[in-house]
Amino acid sequence: MSVIEEMLNAYPKPLAAADTAALVECIAACLECSQACTACADACLAEDMVSDLVACIRTDLGCADICATTATILSRQTAPDAATMRAIVEACRTACSSCAEECEKHSHMHEHCRVCAEACRRCEKACADLLATL
C-alpha cells in the first residue's frame, strides 16, 4: 500500500471521488509525471542542440507544474469544490496530452523524451479515469 493510499484511507470523512483507487492512481501518476517532465526539461537543456528543444522544454515545464498542482489539489479532501476538481483534472489531462505529443516528436533521438512521453500518457489516462468517477 502506498503512502498516498494510506493517507486517503486514514481520512476521517468520505472522499470526493467515488472511486478511491482512481483517485490514488491519478495522484500517483501526476506526481510521477511532474518528476518526469522536470527531468526531461533538464535533460533537454543538456543536449547539444538545445535550441531545437525549446518547445519541448516549455511544454515539459508547464506540464510538470500542472501535474504537481493537480496532485496537491486532489490530496486536499476537506470540503473540495467539485467543479474546481474536475477543471484541474481536465487541464492536467490536456497538458499531459500536449506534452506527450511534443516529447514523442523527439523520442527517436532522446531517450528522456520517450520516457517522459510515456509518463504523460499514463497520467493522461489516469486523469480520464478519475474524471469518469467525479
Buried (B, 14 or more C-beta within 10 A) or exposed (E): EEEBBEEBEEEEEEBBBEBBEBBBBBBBBBBBBBBBBBBBBEBBEEBEEEEEBEEBBBBBBBBBBBBBBBBEBBBEBEEBEEEEBEEBBBBBBBBBBBBBEBBBBBBEEBEBBBBBBBBBBBBBBBBBBBBEBB
